[in-house]
Amino acid sequence: MEKFNLNIKYNKQNLALEVKEYLHHSHQRCKIEVFQDEKLLVSFNPDDHETLSVCQNPAQLDNKLVHLIADKIEEKIDLLG
């Protein structure tokens, strides 16, 4: 498992998020999970083109924020990879 922090500005708020990657796990769990204050907000799975798709959204975040988080994670993973 790899972890990294992600800071996002959304609706005049600064969101401090923690991203956990489980890229080597089986299909029994989502591959990328996003937390705020240890609470799971949203999780993603990469598709065949390395684009993230929502796996779970327990915090019921609005679509605009979910897409913003996915875009930032994809940018970060590209930089790390």
C-alpha positions in Angstrom: 0.0 0.0 0.0 1.2 3.5 -0.9 -0.1 6.7 0.7 0.2 10.3 -0.2 -1.5 13.6 0.8 -3.6 15.6 -1.6 -4.7 19.2 -1.0 -7.6 20.5 -3.0 -9.4 23.8 -3.1 -13.1 23.4 -3.6 -15.9 26.0 -2.9 -13.5 28.3 -1.1 -12.4 25.5 1.2 -9.1 23.7 1.5 -9.5 20.0 1.7 -6.6 18.0 3.2 -7.1 14.4 1.9 -5.1 11.2 2.4 -5.0 8.8 -0.6 -4.2 5.2 -0.2 -3.4 3.0 -3.2 -3.9 -0.8 -3.1 -2.8 -1.4 -6.7 -1.5 -4.9 -6.0 -4.6 -6.2 -4.3 -7.2 -8.5 -5.9 -10.5 -7.3 -7.3 -12.2 -7.7 -3.9 -11.6 -4.1 -2.9 -11.3 -0.7 -4.5 -7.8 0.1 -5.6 -7.7 3.8 -4.5 -9.3 5.1 -1.3 -9.6 8.8 -0.3 -9.9 9.8 3.3 -10.4 13.0 5.3 -9.8 12.8 9.0 -9.6 9.0 8.7 -13.2 8.9 7.2 -13.6 7.2 3.8 -15.0 9.8 1.4 -14.7 8.1 -2.0 -12.9 5.2 -3.7 -11.8 4.6 -7.3 -10.7 1.8 -9.6 -8.5 2.5 -12.6 -9.8 1.3 -16.0 -7.7 -0.2 -18.8 -6.7 3.3 -19.8 -5.6 4.4 -16.3 -8.6 6.6 -15.9 -10.2 6.5 -12.5 -13.8 5.4 -12.1 -15.8 5.7 -8.9 -16.0 2.5 -6.9 -17.8 3.7 -3.8 -19.0 7.2 -2.7 -20.0 6.7 1.0 -19.7 10.4 1.8 -22.1 11.1 -1.2 -19.8 13.8 -2.6 -21.2 15.8 -5.5 -19.9 14.7 -9.0 -17.9 17.9 -9.5 -15.8 17.3 -6.4 -15.5 13.5 -7.2 -14.1 14.4 -10.7 -11.8 17.0 -9.2 -10.4 14.5 -6.8 -10.0 11.9 -9.5 -8.2 14.4 -11.8 -5.8 15.4 -9.0 -5.0 11.7 -8.2 -4.4 10.9 -11.8 -2.0 13.9 -12.0 -0.2 12.8 -8.9 0.1 9.2 -10.0 1.5 10.3 -13.4 4.1 12.3 -11.5 5.0 9.5 -9.2 5.0 6.8 -12.0 
